[in-house]
């Protein structure tokens, strides 16, 4: 999937009608994986005040150093809050 295809999917997803309907599961989410390096990029929506915000997540490999200084790769999650769609679209 290209960035342009992801943006089309993001724009066409019915965020406003799906937020808050999860019953024990996660809120509405779309995601994509970079097959060459295994990085995941996802966008979810969560209720906030009278509307909703987007949560933008990136899951990637990061080296965790041990006590002796050796590195072990771990999957690392970073999550950012975006209050509007333009901010999400600008995160390429």
C-alpha positions, 0 to 999 in steps of 0.5 A: 500500500502506498502513502496515497492509498493509505490517505484515501483509506483514512479519509474514507473511513467512517471515524465519527460513526464508529468511535465509542461503539467498541464493546470490549475491543479496540476502537476503530483502527486502520494500519499498514506494515512496511514489509521491508523493515517490519515497521507498523503504522496505525491510526485509531480514534478515541472519544475526547470531550464532545468529539474524538481524537486520533491516536497515531502509533508506530511500532518498530524495532529498537535495540535495548541495551542490557546491563553488560551493554549487549543489545537485544532488538525489541518491538517498541511502540510510540503513540502520538495524539492528533486532534485533526485529520490534517495532522495525521495526514502530515505524518508521512 
